[in-house]
């Protein structure tokens, strides 16, 4: 959200009761940095060593591609405190007080549903089907061990494959039984349940477009189209 340059004391929003919890995708950040390094290396090489229109095409490509990489990999984040949920997506920043959120949904993507019917995707909390499958297998093994009365994931005397001396060849499985992003969504649902009806968590949903990201990308696309049309 943006505020006036010199807001009056009466117009200043109250400070949040707690600090933001920040959720981002580590893999997205790492991939974005690596992709930026490759694009900048190739782009500057063509910019300074190319001939004819190659430097201009490289410049237009950089102006187009770099903002898009930043938007889809480095920019996404979710900020949550006791008053509101702020979702920073590639081209928008959506601020939702908990009182205006109808629910949080997890499927092939994680989404927040506003009471107005609007739906916003949480880019910074991507769904990993592989992590879900691993967590489901851990849950099944833990349930099977509990049913036999053994130690979950450990070496017991049950009917699992045994090694020398009657001990299991498989070491203890101490991994989480919930996928990381699913656990994050559980934490956000808990905040929604506990804070959704409180007075500080009421307000309006606001959406701000990230023109600082979209404008350079559009300019680069226009410049690239003009250069290609002139060839």
Backbone as JSON, one array per atom type, in Angstrom:
{
  "sequence": "XXXXXXXXXXXXXXXXXXXXXXXXXXXXXXXXXXXXXXXXXXXXXXXXXXXXXXXXXXXXXXXXXXXXXXXXXXXXXXXXXXXXXXXXXXXXXXXXXXXXXXXXXXXXXXXXXXXXXXXXXXXXXXXXXXXXXXXXXXXXXXXXXXXXXXXXXXXXXXXXXXXXXXXXXXXXXXXXXXXXXXXXXXXXXXXXXXXXXXXXXXXXXXXXXXXXXXXXXXXXXXXXXXXXXXX",
  "N": [[0.82, -1.18, 0.0], [0.39, 2.3, -0.59], [1.2, 5.48, 0.8], [0.38, 8.95, 1.4], [2.82, 11.56, 0.69], [3.2, 13.35, 2.81], [1.49, 12.59, 5.2], [-1.19, 13.46, 7.38], [-1.31, 13.28, 11.0], [-3.78, 12.25, 11.78], [-4.62, 10.82, 9.57], [-2.9, 8.72, 9.32], [-2.47, 5.21, 9.18], [-3.07, 2.87, 11.85], [-0.33, 1.36, 13.58], [0.68, -1.99, 12.87], [-0.23, -4.73, 15.01], [1.61, -6.74, 15.28], [4.72, -7.92, 13.93], [5.37, -8.49, 10.43], [5.01, -11.74, 9.09], [7.0, -13.22, 6.73], [6.73, -14.83, 3.68], [8.36, -16.58, 1.19], [9.54, -18.03, -1.9], [12.21, -20.11, -1.78], [13.41, -21.62, -3.86], [12.44, -20.27, -6.09], [13.69, -17.77, -5.77], [16.43, -18.5, -5.95], [16.49, -19.62, -8.54], [15.72, -17.35, -10.01], [17.89, -15.58, -9.59], [20.02, -17.0, -10.79], [19.05, -17.15, -13.43], [18.93, -14.44, -14.07], [21.67, -13.8, -14.02], [22.63, -15.29, -16.2], [21.15, -14.16, -18.36], [21.94, -11.45, -18.22], [24.68, -11.72, -18.68], [24.77, -12.81, -21.32], [23.35, -10.77, -22.6], [24.84, -8.35, -22.18], [27.19, -9.1, -23.38], [26.41, -9.29, -26.08], [25.64, -6.66, -26.36], [27.96, -5.08, -26.14], [29.78, -6.27, -27.82], [28.55, -6.84, -30.17], [27.51, -6.2, -33.61], [26.19, -3.85, -36.0], [22.72, -3.93, -35.88], [22.58, -5.56, -33.71], [23.48, -4.78, -31.05], [21.37, -2.98, -30.37], [19.14, -4.63, -30.49], [19.83, -6.37, -28.43], [19.76, -4.61, -26.27], [17.04, -3.87, -26.22], [15.96, -6.39, -25.73], [16.99, -6.9, -23.16], [15.73, -4.89, -21.68], [13.15, -5.79, -21.84], [13.18, -8.49, -20.86], [14.53, -8.62, -18.34], [12.92, -7.16, -16.34], [10.7, -8.92, -16.35], [11.76, -11.35, -15.43], [12.52, -10.58, -12.85], [9.98, -9.95, -11.88], [8.58, -12.41, -11.83], [10.13, -14.14, -10.31], [11.85, -13.01, -8.24], [10.32, -11.0, -7.07], [7.71, -11.94, -6.0], [6.01, -12.35, -2.9], [4.61, -13.03, 0.33], [3.09, -11.36, 2.94], [2.19, -11.49, 6.25], [0.38, -10.48, 9.09], [-1.19, -9.86, 12.28], [-3.31, -8.32, 11.52], [-3.74, -8.13, 8.75], [-3.41, -9.56, 5.43], [-0.93, -9.37, 3.05], [-0.32, -9.59, -0.3], [2.14, -9.92, -2.57], [2.34, -10.09, -5.8], [3.5, -10.89, -9.2], [2.68, -8.57, -10.81], [0.99, -7.11, -9.23], [-0.01, -5.75, -6.03], [-1.77, -6.92, -3.42], [-3.77, -6.12, -0.75], [-5.34, -7.52, 1.94], [-7.49, -7.27, 4.54], [-7.98, -9.45, 7.34], [-10.64, -9.75, 7.98], [-11.95, -9.53, 5.58], [-11.49, -11.77, 4.14], [-12.59, -14.73, 2.73], [-11.67, -17.33, 2.62], [-8.91, -19.68, 2.36], [-7.47, -21.47, -0.21], [-6.17, -24.54, -1.35], [-4.92, -26.22, -4.05], [-3.93, -27.14, -7.13], [-2.64, -24.82, -7.11], [-2.0, -22.25, -4.67], [-4.41, -20.18, -3.19], [-6.1, -17.16, -2.24], [-9.29, -16.29, -1.16], [-11.5, -13.68, -1.47], [-14.22, -12.08, 0.31], [-15.76, -10.69, -1.44], [-15.82, -12.22, -3.67], [-13.66, -12.21, -5.31], [-10.59, -13.7, -6.44], [-7.28, -14.48, -5.63], [-4.09, -15.43, -6.57], [-1.43, -16.98, -4.77], [1.57, -16.36, -5.48], [4.05, -16.55, -4.25], [3.94, -18.79, -2.7], [4.24, -21.56, -3.88], [2.79, -24.64, -5.06], [3.96, -27.86, -4.39], [3.76, -30.84, -5.79], [5.34, -33.07, -5.57], [6.47, -32.83, -3.0], [4.15, -33.08, -1.53], [3.46, -35.75, -2.06], [5.62, -37.08, -0.85], [5.24, -36.32, 1.82], [2.75, -37.52, 2.26], [3.42, -40.21, 2.06], [5.05, -40.45, 4.32], [3.16, -39.98, 6.31], [1.54, -42.25, 5.97], [3.38, -44.31, 6.63], [3.92, -43.6, 9.27], [1.39, -43.95, 10.42], [1.05, -46.7, 10.02], [3.14, -47.73, 11.62], [2.3, -46.8, 14.11], [-0.06, -48.25, 14.4], [0.95, -50.8, 14.73], [2.2, -50.48, 17.05], [4.83, -49.8, 17.18], [7.88, -47.81, 16.98], [7.53, -44.83, 15.16], [8.78, -44.93, 11.92], [11.15, -46.02, 12.77], [13.5, -48.65, 13.72], [11.9, -51.43, 14.32], [10.33, -54.43, 15.61], [8.49, -55.34, 13.83], [6.68, -56.54, 10.9], [8.19, -55.5, 8.82], [10.86, -55.28, 6.29], [13.77, -56.78, 7.56], [17.03, -56.39, 9.04], [20.36, -57.47, 10.01], [20.39, -59.02, 13.15], [17.77, -58.42, 13.73], [17.03, -55.8, 13.33], [15.7, -52.95, 11.6], [16.6, -52.25, 8.25], [16.12, -49.76, 7.25], [16.61, -46.44, 8.1], [15.51, -44.15, 10.74], [12.64, -42.23, 9.93], [12.45, -39.0, 9.93], [11.29, -36.88, 8.69], [9.01, -34.17, 7.77], [5.43, -34.57, 8.08], [3.75, -33.09, 6.62], [3.55, -31.22, 3.65], [5.74, -28.46, 2.99], [4.67, -26.03, 1.93], [1.96, -26.54, 2.32], [1.88, -26.55, 5.07], [2.45, -23.87, 5.54], [0.12, -22.71, 4.5], [-1.68, -23.75, 6.35], [-0.88, -22.34, 8.62], [-1.6, -19.75, 7.83], [-4.37, -20.09, 7.63], [-4.97, -20.53, 10.29], [-4.38, -18.0, 11.37], [-6.4, -16.58, 10.06], [-8.7, -17.72, 11.21], [-8.42, -17.0, 13.89], [-8.16, -14.23, 13.88], [-9.99, -13.12, 12.17], [-12.45, -12.0, 12.99], [-11.84, -9.86, 14.59], [-11.59, -6.39, 15.58], [-9.36, -4.72, 14.63], [-8.74, -6.09, 12.3], [-10.45, -5.47, 10.26], [-11.64, -3.84, 7.27], [-10.98, -2.56, 3.95], [-10.38, -4.26, 0.86], [-7.52, -3.68, -1.03], [-5.96, -3.03, -4.14], [-3.0, -2.66, -5.84], [-1.43, -1.84, -8.8], [1.69, -2.86, -10.19], [3.31, -0.72, -11.67], [5.94, -0.03, -11.95], [7.19, -2.31, -12.68], [5.76, -3.29, -14.89], [5.84, -1.19, -16.79], [8.62, -0.84, -17.78], [8.87, -3.38, -19.04], [6.88, -3.32, -21.02], [7.82, -1.16, -22.53], [10.26, -2.23, -23.44], [9.26, -4.34, -25.0], [7.88, -2.93, -27.01], [10.0, -1.48, -28.19], [11.57, -3.63, -29.1], [9.81, -4.79, -30.94], [9.65, -2.74, -32.86], [12.3, -2.64, -33.79], [12.58, -5.21, -34.88], [10.69, -5.05, -36.88], [11.9, -3.28, -38.57], [13.96, -4.67, -39.69]],
  "CA": [[0.0, 0.0, 0.0], [1.12, 3.54, -0.64], [0.66, 6.52, 1.65], [0.78, 10.27, 0.93], [4.18, 11.96, 1.07], [3.16, 14.0, 4.1], [0.17, 12.34, 5.75], [-1.47, 14.06, 8.67], [-1.35, 12.24, 12.02], [-5.09, 11.6, 11.85], [-4.81, 9.94, 8.42], [-1.96, 7.62, 9.34], [-3.06, 3.97, 9.68], [-2.42, 2.41, 13.08], [0.75, 0.41, 13.39], [0.22, -3.36, 13.09], [0.02, -5.25, 16.35], [2.74, -7.66, 15.23], [5.53, -7.84, 12.72], [4.96, -9.36, 9.33], [5.65, -12.99, 8.73], [7.27, -13.12, 5.3], [6.82, -16.13, 3.02], [8.88, -16.5, -0.17], [9.96, -19.32, -2.44], [13.67, -20.16, -1.93], [13.78, -22.1, -5.2], [12.18, -19.18, -7.03], [14.76, -16.77, -5.62], [17.67, -19.04, -6.5], [16.35, -19.71, -10.0], [15.71, -16.0, -10.58], [19.24, -15.03, -9.58], [20.79, -17.69, -11.84], [18.54, -16.74, -14.74], [19.36, -13.06, -14.3], [23.1, -13.8, -14.34], [22.8, -15.78, -17.58], [20.6, -13.17, -19.3], [22.8, -10.26, -18.22], [25.95, -12.08, -19.31], [24.56, -12.88, -22.76], [22.9, -9.47, -23.11], [25.93, -7.38, -22.22], [28.16, -9.56, -24.38], [25.91, -8.84, -27.38], [25.55, -5.2, -26.36], [29.26, -4.44, -26.29], [30.59, -6.92, -28.84], [27.77, -7.05, -31.38], [27.66, -5.25, -34.72], [24.94, -3.5, -36.67], [21.58, -3.75, -34.99], [22.63, -6.52, -32.61], [23.45, -4.12, -29.73], [20.06, -2.41, -30.1], [18.25, -5.75, -30.18], [20.2, -6.85, -27.1], [19.27, -3.64, -25.29], [15.58, -4.02, -26.13], [15.69, -7.66, -25.07], [17.26, -6.77, -21.73], [14.68, -4.06, -21.07], [11.93, -6.61, -21.77], [13.3, -9.75, -20.14], [14.96, -8.46, -16.95], [11.78, -6.92, -15.44], [9.84, -10.09, -16.26], [12.42, -12.31, -14.54], [12.37, -10.07, -11.48], [8.57, -9.99, -11.48], [8.06, -13.76, -11.61], [10.99, -14.96, -9.45], [12.36, -12.31, -7.06], [9.33, -10.1, -6.48], [6.6, -12.51, -5.23], [6.15, -12.54, -1.46], [3.38, -12.92, 1.1], [3.33, -10.77, 4.24], [1.03, -11.72, 7.1], [0.43, -10.16, 10.5], [-2.46, -10.12, 12.94], [-4.36, -7.46, 10.99], [-4.03, -8.26, 7.32], [-2.56, -10.37, 4.55], [-0.5, -8.59, 1.89], [0.16, -10.51, -1.32], [2.9, -9.23, -3.62], [2.42, -10.93, -6.98], [4.36, -10.27, -10.22], [2.28, -7.26, -11.31], [0.04, -6.47, -8.33], [0.1, -5.91, -4.59], [-3.13, -7.01, -2.9], [-3.84, -6.07, 0.71], [-6.63, -8.05, 2.37], [-7.71, -7.47, 5.97], [-8.48, -10.8, 7.61], [-12.09, -9.73, 8.0], [-12.47, -9.55, 4.21], [-11.07, -13.01, 3.49], [-13.56, -15.81, 2.88], [-10.98, -18.59, 2.84], [-7.64, -19.96, 1.68], [-7.69, -22.72, -0.92], [-4.98, -25.21, -1.89], [-5.16, -27.24, -5.06], [-2.7, -27.11, -7.92], [-2.03, -23.56, -6.71], [-2.54, -21.73, -3.43], [-5.19, -19.0, -3.51], [-6.88, -16.53, -1.19], [-10.6, -15.92, -1.67], [-12.1, -12.55, -0.77], [-15.67, -12.19, 0.48], [-16.39, -10.09, -2.62], [-15.8, -13.21, -4.73], [-12.39, -12.14, -6.03], [-9.64, -14.77, -6.14], [-5.92, -14.03, -5.87], [-3.13, -16.52, -6.43], [-0.26, -16.71, -3.94], [2.72, -16.76, -6.28], [5.22, -16.82, -3.41], [3.75, -20.07, -2.01], [3.87, -22.51, -4.93], [2.45, -26.0, -4.65], [4.88, -28.91, -4.83], [3.1, -32.15, -5.73], [6.33, -34.05, -5.12], [6.54, -32.73, -1.54], [2.91, -33.63, -0.98], [3.53, -37.21, -2.12], [6.56, -37.52, 0.17], [4.59, -36.15, 3.12], [1.69, -38.52, 2.37], [4.06, -41.5, 2.35], [5.48, -40.42, 5.71], [1.95, -40.15, 7.12], [1.12, -43.65, 5.91], [4.32, -45.12, 7.4], [3.73, -43.3, 10.69], [0.14, -44.58, 10.84], [1.27, -48.15, 10.08], [3.96, -48.01, 12.79], [1.48, -46.58, 15.31], [-1.01, -49.36, 14.51], [1.68, -51.97, 15.22], [2.75, -50.18, 18.37], [6.25, -49.57, 17.1], [8.34, -46.43, 16.87], [7.34, -44.39, 13.78], [9.94, -44.76, 11.06], [12.35, -46.57, 13.34], [13.73, -50.07, 13.53], [11.15, -52.2, 15.31], [10.31, -55.87, 15.38], [7.3, -55.63, 13.05], [6.85, -57.38, 9.71], [8.9, -54.83, 7.74], [12.13, -55.94, 5.97], [14.66, -56.7, 8.71], [18.44, -56.57, 8.78], [21.04, -58.34, 10.94], [20.03, -58.81, 14.55], [16.37, -58.08, 13.89], [16.82, -54.36, 13.22], [15.31, -52.52, 10.26], [17.65, -51.66, 7.44], [15.75, -48.39, 6.94], [16.79, -45.57, 9.24], [14.31, -43.44, 11.17], [12.12, -41.22, 9.01], [12.14, -37.85, 10.77], [10.82, -35.79, 7.85], [7.66, -33.67, 8.1], [4.29, -35.29, 7.51], [2.99, -32.12, 5.84], [4.39, -30.46, 2.71], [6.07, -27.17, 3.57], [3.71, -25.0, 1.54], [0.69, -26.84, 2.97], [2.01, -26.09, 6.45], [2.31, -22.41, 5.51], [-1.3, -22.41, 4.33], [-2.32, -24.04, 7.63], [-0.58, -21.21, 9.5], [-2.42, -18.61, 7.41], [-5.76, -20.38, 8.0], [-5.08, -20.32, 11.73], [-4.49, -16.56, 11.56], [-7.73, -16.17, 9.6], [-9.7, -18.16, 12.18], [-8.27, -16.31, 15.18], [-8.15, -12.78, 13.76], [-10.96, -12.67, 11.17], [-13.57, -11.27, 13.57], [-11.37, -8.79, 15.46], [-11.79, -5.04, 15.06], [-8.25, -4.22, 13.79], [-8.6, -6.86, 11.06], [-11.51, -5.1, 9.34], [-11.23, -2.81, 6.31], [-11.26, -2.8, 2.54], [-9.35, -4.87, 0.03], [-6.91, -2.73, -1.96], [-5.11, -3.62, -5.18], [-2.13, -1.68, -6.5], [-0.68, -2.4, -9.93], [3.12, -2.59, -10.14], [3.71, -0.08, -12.92], [7.4, 0.01, -12.01], [7.62, -3.56, -13.33], [5.1, -3.44, -16.18], [6.22, -0.15, -17.75], [9.84, -1.19, -18.53], [8.66, -4.55, -19.89], [6.12, -2.86, -22.19], [8.73, -0.34, -23.33], [11.18, -3.14, -24.12], [8.53, -5.07, -26.03], [7.63, -2.0, -28.13], [11.27, -1.22, -28.86], [11.96, -4.84, -29.82], [8.93, -4.95, -32.1], [10.04, -1.76, -33.87], [13.59, -3.05, -34.36], [12.35, -6.37, -35.72], [9.95, -4.62, -38.07], [12.81, -2.54, -39.46], [14.95, -5.56, -40.3]],
  "C": [[0.86, 1.24, 0.0], [0.43, 4.55, 0.25], [1.08, 7.86, 1.09], [2.17, 10.62, 1.43], [4.21, 12.57, 2.46], [1.8, 13.8, 4.74], [0.01, 13.03, 7.09], [-1.55, 12.97, 9.7], [-2.68, 11.51, 12.07], [-5.31, 10.61, 10.73], [-3.88, 8.75, 8.39], [-2.64, 6.37, 9.88], [-2.37, 3.53, 10.95], [-1.37, 1.36, 12.78], [0.24, -1.0, 13.65], [0.61, -3.86, 14.46], [1.22, -6.18, 16.39], [3.5, -7.45, 13.93], [5.04, -8.82, 11.67], [5.73, -10.67, 9.35], [5.81, -12.98, 7.22], [7.48, -14.51, 4.74], [7.28, -15.9, 1.58], [9.32, -17.89, -0.61], [11.48, -19.33, -2.59], [14.12, -20.63, -3.3], [13.53, -21.03, -6.25], [13.25, -18.11, -6.98], [16.06, -17.25, -6.25], [17.61, -19.13, -8.02], [16.36, -18.34, -10.65], [17.1, -15.39, -10.65], [20.09, -15.68, -10.68], [20.35, -17.26, -13.23], [18.95, -15.31, -15.08], [20.84, -13.0, -14.69], [23.33, -14.24, -15.78], [22.33, -14.74, -18.59], [21.47, -11.94, -19.37], [24.14, -10.54, -18.89], [25.79, -12.1, -20.83], [24.19, -11.51, -23.34], [24.02, -8.46, -23.21], [27.01, -7.79, -23.2], [27.71, -9.12, -25.77], [25.88, -7.33, -27.48], [26.88, -4.54, -26.67], [30.13, -5.05, -27.4], [29.85, -7.12, -30.15], [28.0, -5.95, -32.41], [26.29, -4.98, -35.34], [23.83, -3.24, -35.66], [21.59, -4.68, -33.78], [22.65, -5.83, -31.25], [22.08, -3.55, -29.38], [19.04, -3.51, -29.77], [18.54, -6.31, -28.79], [19.67, -5.91, -26.02], [17.76, -3.77, -25.11], [15.21, -5.33, -25.43], [15.92, -7.6, -23.57], [16.16, -5.98, -21.03], [13.38, -4.86, -20.93], [12.07, -7.76, -20.79], [13.63, -9.56, -18.66], [13.8, -8.14, -16.02], [10.86, -8.14, -15.29], [10.45, -11.15, -15.35], [12.28, -11.88, -13.09], [10.94, -10.23, -10.99], [8.14, -11.39, -11.09], [8.92, -14.6, -10.66], [11.39, -14.24, -8.16], [11.29, -11.49, -6.34], [8.26, -10.78, -5.62], [6.93, -12.75, -3.76], [4.77, -12.4, -0.82], [3.75, -12.43, 2.49], [2.06, -10.92, 5.08], [1.32, -11.24, 8.51], [-0.96, -10.35, 11.09], [-3.61, -9.31, 12.38], [-4.72, -7.73, 9.54], [-3.03, -9.17, 6.64], [-2.22, -9.51, 3.34], [0.19, -9.53, 0.91], [0.85, -9.7, -2.41], [3.13, -10.22, -4.76], [3.24, -10.23, -8.06], [3.95, -8.86, -10.62], [1.29, -6.54, -10.4], [0.45, -6.68, -6.88], [-1.31, -5.84, -4.03], [-3.07, -7.04, -1.38], [-5.24, -6.45, 1.15], [-6.68, -8.11, 3.9], [-8.31, -8.85, 6.22], [-10.0, -10.85, 7.59], [-12.73, -9.78, 6.63], [-12.1, -10.82, 3.46], [-12.09, -14.1, 3.79], [-12.88, -17.14, 3.15], [-9.68, -18.64, 2.07], [-7.75, -21.36, 1.08], [-6.37, -23.25, -1.49], [-5.41, -26.29, -2.85], [-3.88, -27.43, -5.84], [-1.98, -25.78, -7.74], [-2.66, -23.13, -5.4], [-3.19, -20.38, -3.71], [-5.86, -18.47, -2.25], [-8.17, -16.02, -1.82], [-11.16, -14.79, -0.83], [-13.6, -12.75, -0.67], [-16.42, -11.58, -0.69], [-16.49, -11.06, -3.78], [-14.52, -13.2, -5.54], [-11.45, -13.25, -5.55], [-8.25, -14.29, -6.53], [-4.97, -15.2, -5.61], [-1.94, -16.07, -5.59], [0.98, -17.23, -4.67], [3.9, -17.18, -5.42], [5.11, -18.14, -2.67], [3.32, -21.1, -3.05], [3.6, -23.89, -4.36], [3.47, -26.97, -5.22], [4.18, -30.25, -4.68], [4.06, -33.23, -5.25], [6.45, -34.03, -3.59], [5.29, -33.3, -0.89], [2.94, -35.16, -0.97], [4.47, -37.75, -1.06], [5.92, -37.43, 1.56], [3.5, -37.19, 3.32], [2.27, -39.9, 2.68], [4.53, -41.56, 3.79], [4.28, -40.61, 6.64], [1.51, -41.6, 7.14], [2.06, -44.55, 6.72], [4.14, -44.88, 8.89], [2.47, -43.96, 11.22], [0.32, -46.09, 10.96], [2.09, -48.53, 11.31], [3.16, -47.84, 14.07], [0.49, -47.71, 15.51], [-0.34, -50.62, 15.05], [2.25, -51.74, 16.6], [4.24, -49.98, 18.37], [6.58, -48.11, 17.06], [8.2, -45.98, 15.44], [8.66, -44.22, 13.05], [11.19, -45.43, 11.58], [12.49, -48.05, 13.08], [13.03, -50.87, 14.61], [11.23, -53.67, 14.99], [9.07, -56.28, 14.6], [7.64, -56.39, 11.79], [7.55, -56.68, 8.58], [10.21, -55.55, 7.47], [13.15, -55.71, 7.08], [16.1, -56.93, 8.28], [19.03, -57.52, 9.8], [20.61, -58.01, 12.36], [18.6, -58.38, 14.75], [16.07, -56.6, 13.79], [16.51, -53.98, 11.77], [16.49, -51.91, 9.52], [17.36, -50.2, 7.12], [15.88, -47.54, 8.2], [15.51, -44.86, 9.6], [13.93, -42.35, 10.19], [11.63, -40.04, 9.85], [11.64, -36.67, 9.95], [9.42, -35.35, 8.23], [6.59, -34.49, 7.42], [3.34, -34.34, 6.8], [3.97, -31.42, 4.9], [4.58, -29.05, 3.26], [5.04, -26.09, 3.22], [2.33, -25.26, 2.13], [0.72, -26.4, 4.43], [1.88, -24.57, 6.53], [0.84, -22.03, 5.37], [-2.08, -22.72, 5.62], [-2.1, -22.89, 8.61], [-1.44, -20.0, 9.14], [-3.89, -18.85, 7.76], [-5.97, -20.19, 9.5], [-5.19, -18.83, 12.06], [-5.87, -16.05, 11.16], [-8.8, -16.53, 10.64], [-9.63, -17.34, 13.47], [-8.43, -14.8, 15.06], [-9.26, -12.25, 12.85], [-12.07, -11.81, 11.72], [-13.13, -10.1, 14.44], [-11.5, -7.43, 14.79], [-10.62, -4.55, 14.2], [-8.12, -4.91, 12.45], [-9.72, -6.58, 10.08], [-11.0, -4.0, 8.39], [-11.63, -3.18, 4.9], [-10.08, -3.47, 1.86], [-8.82, -3.82, -0.94], [-5.98, -3.47, -2.91], [-4.31, -2.51, -5.83], [-1.33, -2.37, -7.6], [0.78, -1.95, -9.86], [3.58, -2.01, -11.47], [5.22, -0.02, -13.07], [7.96, -1.24, -12.65], [7.04, -3.64, -14.74], [5.59, -2.44, -17.21], [7.52, -0.47, -18.48], [9.65, -2.38, -19.47], [7.89, -4.16, -21.15], [7.01, -2.04, -23.1], [9.72, -1.21, -24.1], [10.51, -3.92, -25.23], [8.25, -4.19, -27.25], [8.9, -1.74, -28.92], [11.73, -2.43, -29.66], [11.12, -5.06, -31.05], [9.31, -3.98, -33.22], [11.33, -2.18, -34.56], [13.41, -4.26, -35.28], [11.59, -6.02, -36.98], [10.83, -3.89, -39.07], [13.82, -3.44, -40.13], [14.43, -6.14, -41.61]]
}
